[in-house]
Amino acid sequence: MGSNLEKNQSDKEPKIELDRVIHEPARLLIVTHLYVLDSADFLFLLSQTGLTKGNLSSHLSKLETAGYVEIHKEFIEKIPHTMLTLTNAGREALMQYRSYMQEMLNKLPS
């Protein structure tokens, strides 16, 4: 009897198809900025997002691990320079996230 109850409860739970990597507000902000640009440097994203260096770096690492962002580091006249690019997988993930959110919001009563 316990397993039927558990099964019925799990059937009633909403099926969440949300990409949790992108859903986090700071990462969503980063991805949306990169979506409209070919690439951006770290300092530009830092100023646009209002995040701290450490926080931005941490979120970029998570996006890179997910395959959504490419991070290119180089030195220009002995000064570190980091360029960021949204990958095709990142673009697709954002579009899927957008479609899912639009679908969920369209289901709300007026």
Stockholm file with secondary structure:
# STOCKHOLM 1.0

chainA/1-110         MGSNLEKNQSDKEPKIELDRVIHEPARLLIVTHLYVLDSADFLFLLSQTGLTKGNLSSHLSKLETAGYVEIHKEFIEKIPHTMLTLTNAGREALMQYRSYMQEMLNKLPS
#=GR chainA/1-110 SS CHHHHHHHHHHHSCCCCCCHHHHSHHHHHHHHHHHTSSCEEHHHHHHHHCCCHHHHHHHHHHHHHTTSEEEEEEEETTEEEEEEEECHHHHHHHHHHHHHHHHHHHTSCC
#=GC SS_cons         CHHHHHHHHHHHSCCCCCCHHHHSHHHHHHHHHHHTSSCEEHHHHHHHHCCCHHHHHHHHHHHHHTTSEEEEEEEETTEEEEEEEECHHHHHHHHHHHHHHHHHHHTSCC
//
